[in-house]
Amino acid sequence: MVDAAARLVVVEVTTRRENAPEYDAYVRTMIDRAANEARATGWDVTQLSAADLGVDGLLDAADAADAIVVMGGEDIDPQFYDGERGYEGEGYHFEVADAAQIELVRRAAERHVPVLGICRGHQVINVALGGTLLQHVEAPGHRVIDLPVEYALIEHPVSLERGSRLAERFGREHVLVQSAHHQVVDKLGSGLTAVGWAHDGHIEAIEHESLPITGVQWHPEALLAPTGQLRVLLDALAAETRAVLQRS
């Protein structure tokens, strides 16, 4: 359980996807599940939309946050990591949301505010700290294609680095996860270490060497995710938050 009145900001890309209503509804289900789970463990949760608020608005709205969760969503625009447009599988971009979430992570790093990134959020962390993304990976083992969005998630194992914070939190070095993505972390951002890998060697989890920042490429908040997986990550975020608050 988190300390009473600890403030958690859960940041999503947008509240409106008129171009993709089915995807929007599916993403909404997972974001709400993460927020509700956090509330159940004692967090004072505020949900924010990066696209609606923009950079200044998001920074202002999250200014008093004790911890931050950056949720999943669309690909980050390549301009933010010196990538190229026109890559395979490229979809709609929310450039305002990208810029806002990137700046939010950077400010959190400066202030030592704990951050958990999920799927896109994991990639936002890497880009915010100067890393890059591999713009397309083939589907086997990472997502299901040619089916409705609610069937896109696929279960696969992730190997965790022995001695990493994530391995200690889960109490083991292999976990089963639910994921659906076609991009992965490539060059690591400043201070970040890869601590989790898929069967093909692609990075599935990152930790900062000295800051309370963690990213996972998978979806612990998915309906079919292993029971308790989201709670493990939220409890770890709570422990990091307590440690930061006690030092301040």
Buried (B, 14 or more C-beta within 10 A) or exposed (E): EBEEEBBBBBBBBBBEBEEBEEBBEBBEEBBBBBBEBBEEBBBBBBBBBBBBBBBEBBBEBBEEBBBBBBBBBBBBBBEBBEBEEEBEBBEEBBEBBBBBBBBBBBBBBEEBBBBBBBBBBBBBBBBBBBBBBBBBBEBEBBBBBEEEBEEBBBBBEBBBBEEBBBBEBBEEBEBEBBBBBBBBBBEBBEBBBBBBBBEEEBBBBBBBEEBBBBBBBBBBBBEEBBEEBBBBBBBBBBBBBBEBEEEE
